[in-house]
Amino acid sequence: MSFDINHNPSLLKAMVKPAYTQIQEMDPEKGEDKAIVFVPSRKQCIDISVEFIKYLNRDETSWLNAEDELLKPYLKKITDPSLKSCLVHGIGYFHKGMSSGDQRMVEKLFSVGALTCLLATKETCFYCPPANAVIVMSTQGYEGREHRYVDYSISDLLEMVGLARLPGSSAKCVILTHCSQLNYYKKFLRESLPLESHFNYFLHDAFVSEINGGVINSRQDCVEWLTYTYFYQRLHHNPSFYGVKNSSGIGISEYLSELVESTLDDLAKGKMIELNISEEEDAGQMDDENEEKDPEIVALNGSRIAAYYGVSFITIQGFMESITSKTRMKRLLEIISSAYELEAIPIRNHEDQLLSRIYNGLPTKPTS
C-alpha cells in the first residue's frame, strides 16, 4: 500500500488508520490473533499506540484477550507507565531502550495471546516473537548521523517479513510505504534480489581474530580459509561487483592472493602481526629461487588485545601510534573518543543541542 505524502511525520499519521483496519480485519476463528506493527522509532511506538487506543474507544472494542484480573499481576511488574496504559487495551510495544523486565513481560503476554498488537521499532526485528500478521509502517527511518531519512536495508525488511510465520494459521505482511518505493518493493519481494558480501572491507578484523585463534598461520591458510566464506561464493557468481577483471579460476585466485597480501601487509605495518620465515624453511628453499617463501604469521600484543576485546584493528593501531608514557589525561580522552567504533553511534534528532550543552560544561575541552 502506497501513499503520496512527502512529509515523513504526515506520512506516518496517514498510515495509522490503514494499519488499524488491517488488524481489525483479522479473524480470530482462523487463528489470526497476533499482529506486529513496525515503526521507525521509540517515539512512534507511544504515539501510534495512543492513536490505536482512540480508534478502539471510538469503536467500543478492545484488543485485550484476557481478563482484567489475570492481567493485574503482570501490570504490577511493569515500570513504564505509558506501557501499562497500553497493555490494558491489548497493545504492547518493543523498543531498544526499554528495561529487560518490561520486555520479558510484553513478550510473554504477546506469545500467549493476551495482546493482539505489538508495536516494535526496526532494531528489534531480530528478536521479536512471531505473529500472524506483520505491518511495516513506513520503510524509512531518521538517521541522526546523516541528518536525513534513509530507507530500511533489505536484510532488515526480510527479518520483519519473516516474522509472519505462526504455524497452524494464515500469515500475511502489509508494507505501507511512499508511492515512489512501491515498484521497487514489489520487484524485490517477487524476484528475490541476490545479497552481495562486503566481507572484503572487514577482512583485517577477521584475520586478526583467526590468527589469534590459531586457525591462520600463513598466507596459504588465509587463502584456504577464504574459500569457505560466502564472499568466495559470490566472487564466482558476480566477479565484476568485487572488481575482479579476470573471472576465470586463475584470475579469481590472483585476486584472492593480492587481497590477502595487501591485508597482511596493512596488519604488519600497523604492528599487529609479524611475518617470520624460520631457519628450516629458509634453508629448505635456498635451492629453489623461483619458489616463493610463505612466512609464518605471528600475532603481536596489539592483535591479541583487539581479538580479546573485539576491537577494530583501526582503533588499536590508532591507540598504539598515539599513546605514549608521556600522554596526559586530556590527550588520552581525545584518543579514546576518536575510536573507530564510536563512528557508528548515530545522533538522533535534537540530540545535537543536548550534546552542545554538555560540551559547555566539560572541564576539559578537545583541541579540535
N, C-alpha and C positions, 0 to 999 in steps of 0.2 A: 504494500500500500504506500503510495507516494503523496507528497504534499508540496505545493509550490509556494513556500514561505522561506525567505532568505534569512530573516532574523531568527537566530537559534532559540532564544527563550520563547518567542512566539510560536515557533515550530513545535517545541515540546508541549506547550499548552494546548495546541490544536490536536495533539496525539492522545491526550488524556481520554477523551470521550470514546474514540475508536477502541482503545485498549480496554476500557471498562466494558464496552459492549462485547468484545471478544471473550472476556472472562464470564460475563453473564450468560452467554450462549452455550457455555459448556454444559453437557448433560451428565449429571451425577449417576444416572441409571446405567450409563455406558462406562462408568468408571472414570469419567472426566471430572476430577475434583481438585486438581492442583495446577496452578499456573505461576510461572516465574516471569516477572517483568524486569528487563534490564534497562537501567537508566544511566546517564553519563556520570553522575557524581552523587556524593552523600547528601548534598542539599536537595537534589531532586527526589531522593528516597522519601524524605519527610514531606516535601511539598506535594508530590503526587499522591502520597498516601492520604493526605488531608483532602485532596480533590476527590479521591475514590470514596472516602467516608461521606462527603457531601452528596455524592450520587446515591450511595446506599441509603442515607437518611431520606432522600427525596423519594426513592422507590420503596421505602419502608421494608428493607430486607437486610440481611447480614451474610457475611462470608464465613462466619464462625460455625464450625461443625462440631461443637462440643458444648456441654452445659456450663453455665457460668460458675457453678460451684466447683466443677472439676478444673477450671482454668485458674481459680484464685491461688492455689499453692504455687503455680508457676509464675504468676504475676508478682508475688512477694519476692521472688528471686531476681526480678528484672531491675536493673539500676537506672535505665534510661526512661524518664517519664514520658517522652514522646512515643517510645516503643510500646509502653504499657497501654496508652490510649489507642494505638493502632491494633494491638492484639485482641482487644475486646470486640473488634469488628471483623476479626478473621484475617487481618493483614499483618504481615511481618516484613522486616527488611534486613538486608545483609549489606554491610559496607566494611571496608578495611580497618576503620578506626574504632569499631565497636569492641566492647570488652568480650573476652573469651567466654565468660559465663552467660552473657546475653546471647551470644552467637549459638552456644550449645542449646539453650532453651528454645530459641526460634527454630533451629534445625530439627529439634525433637518434635515440636508441635506441628511443624510442616510435614515431617516424614510420616507421622501417624494420622495425618489428615485433618487435624483440628483447624488448620489455617488453609484458606483457599488460595490466597495470593501472597507471593513473596517478591518484594521489590529488592533488586540487587544491583550493585554497581558493576561496571565492566571488570574490575580487578578480581572480583570474587567468583568469576565464571569457572575457575579451575577447581573450586571445592564446594560449589553449590550442590544441594541434593537434586535428583532428577524430578521431573514433573510431567504432566500430560501435555501441557502447552507451554510454549516459550514465546514471549512477545518482546521484541527488541525495539524500544522507543528511542529512535534516533541512532544513527550509525556514526556520530561524531562526538568527540569529547574535547574539552578545552585543555590545551597543552600550555601549561604555565611557562615552561622554558622558552617556547617559541611565541607565546602570546597570541595564539590563534587556535581555531578549531581544526582538528585533524581527524581523518577517517579512522575507524577501527581497523586493526590489522586482520588479515584473512584468518590467521590462526585463532585470534580471539573470537571472531564471528563463528568459526567452526565449533569452538568449545561451547558457545551459547546454544547453537542449533542442536548440538549433540546431547543436550540435557533433556530434550523431549523424547524420553525413551522408557517410560514406565511399562513393565510387562503387563499383559492382560488387558490393555486398553489402547485406544487410538491415540496417536500423537500428532501434534501439528506445531508449526512455527510460523509466526507472523512477524515480518520485518517492516517497521514503519520508518521511512527514510525520505529524503528530498527527491523530487522528481528527476533531478539530474543524475542521481545514482541508481535509478530503478533498473535501467537496462544492464548496467554493469553487474548488479547483484543477481539479476535473472540469468545472465550468461554464466556467472561464476557458480551459482548453485546447481545449474543444469549440466554444465560441461566439466566441472571439477578441474580447475587450473592446477598445473603441477607446482609444487613448492620447491624453490631452489635453496641451496645451502649457502650460508655465509660463514662457514667454518674457517675458511682461509683467512678471514680477518681476525680470528681469535686463536690462531694456531700457536702463538707464543705461550699463552697461558696453558693450553692443553699439553704442550710439550713439557713445560715446567712441571706440571702435575705428574705426568707419566715418567719423566726422568727420575723424579724423587721417589716414585713408587716402584722403581726397578724394572719397569716394563720396557723402557727405551734405554739402550746403552750405546748406540752407534747410529750413523746416518742411515744405514740399511734398515735398522729397526724402525726408524721414523717412517721410511717409505712403506715398509710392510704393514706397519700399524695403520697408516692412512688408507690402505686398501680395504680395511674393514669398516670404513665410515660411510655415511650417507653422501658425504661430499664426493667421495671417489665414484660412487654410482652415478651421480648427476654429471660428473665430468664426461662420462661416456655418452650420456643422453643429450646433453646440451653444452658442448665444449665452448661454443662461442660466448656464452654468458660469462664464463670464467676467464676469457681472454686467451684460450688455447688456440694457437694459429694452426697447428698440425693436429688433426683429430684422429690420426692413426694411433695404433698401440705404442709405437716408438715415440710419437710426438707427446702423448699424454705422460709417458714415463719420463721424458726430458722435462716436461712442465713440473711434475712432482719433485724431481731431483733438484731443479732450480728453486722451487718453493721451500723445500726442506733446507737447502744450502743457505738461502737468504735468511730464513727464520733462525737457524742455529748461529749464523754469524751475528745477527742482532743480539741474541742472548749472550754470546761470547763477548761482544763489545760492551754490553751492559753489565759485565762481570757477574752474570747469573750462572754461567757454566764455563767449563774449560774443555777444550778438545785436545786430548793427550794421545800420543802414539807410544805404545810400550816398546821396550827394547827388543823383545822377542819378535813383535810384528815388524819392527824396523829392520831387523837382521834378516827375517824371512822374505822381505820384499825387496831387498837390495839387488837381487839377481834379475828382477823384472822391473825395468824402469817405466814400462808402459802401464803397469798396474797401479791404479790409484789407491793410496792408503786410506783406510777407513778408521779415523781416530776414535778412541773411547770418549764418551761424553761423561764428564764428572760434574756433579752438582755442587755449587758453591753455597755459602751461607745465605745469600740473597734469595736464591731459588728455593732453599729449604723453608725460609720464612714465608715466602709467597705461597708455596704449596700447603704449608700447615695452616695458615690463616685464610686461605682462599683470596689472596690479594693479587691484583693485576701486576704483571711484571713492570708495566709503565710506572705504577706507583712506587714499587720497591726501588726501581732504577733511579727515580727522582729523589727518593729519600737518601740513597747511598751517595749520590752526587752532591747533595745539598747539606746533609747533616754532618757536622764535624764535632770534635771535642770542645770547640770554642763557640758553638752555636748557642745563642741565648734564647730565653723564653719567647720573646716577640717573634724572632725569626723561626723558631720551632713551630709556633702556631700557624704562621704563614705557610710553612712547608706542608704541614698536615692538612690544612684546609685546601691545598692545591691537589689533593689526591684524585686520581682518575675516577674512582668510584663515585665521588660526590657530584660529578657532572651529570649523572643520571637522575639526580633528585630534582623533580620539577618544582617550579614556583607557581603556586596556584593563584587564582585571581585575587587581587588586593593584598597578597602577602608581601609584595614589594614595599608597601607602605609600613607594614609592621616591622619588616626587617630593617627599614631605614630608621625607625625609632629605636630599635635595639642597638643599631650601629652607633647612634649618637650617644648611647650610654656606656659604650665599651671603654674600659680603662686603657686598652691598648689598641691603637689604630693601625690597620695594614698600610704598607707603603704604596700599594698600587690597588 
